[in-house]
Amino acid sequence: MAVTRDQIMKAAIQHLNENPIASMAQLAEAVGVSRATLHRHFSNREELMLALAHRAHDQWEHVQERCGLVAATGSQDPGALAGALEALVAGMVEIADEYGFGLTDYTLLIEPELRRRADALEERELAFYAAAQRAGVLRADLPVRWVSNTVFGLMVTVRESLRHGDVARRDVHRLLQTTFLRGTGAGGRGGARVSGRKVAGDEPGGRRWAALVVLSASVLMVVMDMTVLNVALPAISEELRPDSVQLLWMVDAYSLVLSGLLVTASALGDRWGGASACCWPGSRRSGWRRWRSPSPAARRR
């Protein structure tokens, strides 16, 4: 079965992402064809790389059309611009994943037609970013080319992270979106709105408040237990008649055990995660307290 030009290009893209400096012989072996067959479609490596570069620019242009970049730029509507921005960032992930090998191959831009296409597509995005800045979707204090270069730098980050297995592929879109919008979203540290909503994780203040609530709840449980014990001391003394040393142990034993387990609990938090390590003992202790508490009928007796 004859191998088509398109099949050769797809296989070459996959191999070049693994080995960007692969020779024609290595590419032919990866594609599964002879060097003669490969040379019938592409006379040399430069011709193959140029064809792949044009293919990547076709994908870049398709992403811009798919997210409605030109229409959003002309509308000046914050909602439309935010939606197009989200779609554009998602499309950039696809390009960085598929054509990552060519992101830093600047020798290809010597070709005049490719340089013209790259400039035209970049100018279209610069106009879009400028419109997003005027509409308050992106920060207006940043140079528009800085925003564009930030997106490009993050695309290279996507390529390197996927190549080295630093992040899961399913997490790349979220990581790129939140990283980009935290640095350039309107409102500084508050994050940017995308499609009328806050990007998840863009409110560091909210996360700090949530952590404070959890810690405060833990401290409240400790203080409540100690308060209950101190209130019950007169009744305990009357019923059990302990001496002063025994009373002291009753009060301090809880704090001593808590202090002794602090290091262990910290290690478990590092191993299982802070939320699990904090919530599991609290839920067990609450259940134990409810179980050992006498029922209303027993208290009446």
Secondary structure, DSSP 8 states (H G I E B T S, - for coil): ----HHHHHHHHHHHHHH-TT--HHHHHHHHTS-HHHHHHH-SSHHHHHHHHHHHHHHHHHHHHHHTTHHHHHHH--HHHHHHHHHHHHHHHHHHHHHSGGGTT-GGGGGSHHHHHHHHHHHHHHHHHHHHHHHTTSB-TTS-HHHHHHHHHHHHHHHHHHHHHT-S-GGGHHHHHHHHHHHHHBTTGGG--EETTEE-TT--HHHHHHHHHHHHHHHHHHHHHHHHHHHHHHHHHHHHH---HHHHHHHHHHHHHHHHHHHHHHHHHHHHH-HHHHHHHHHHHHHHHHHHHS--HHHHH-
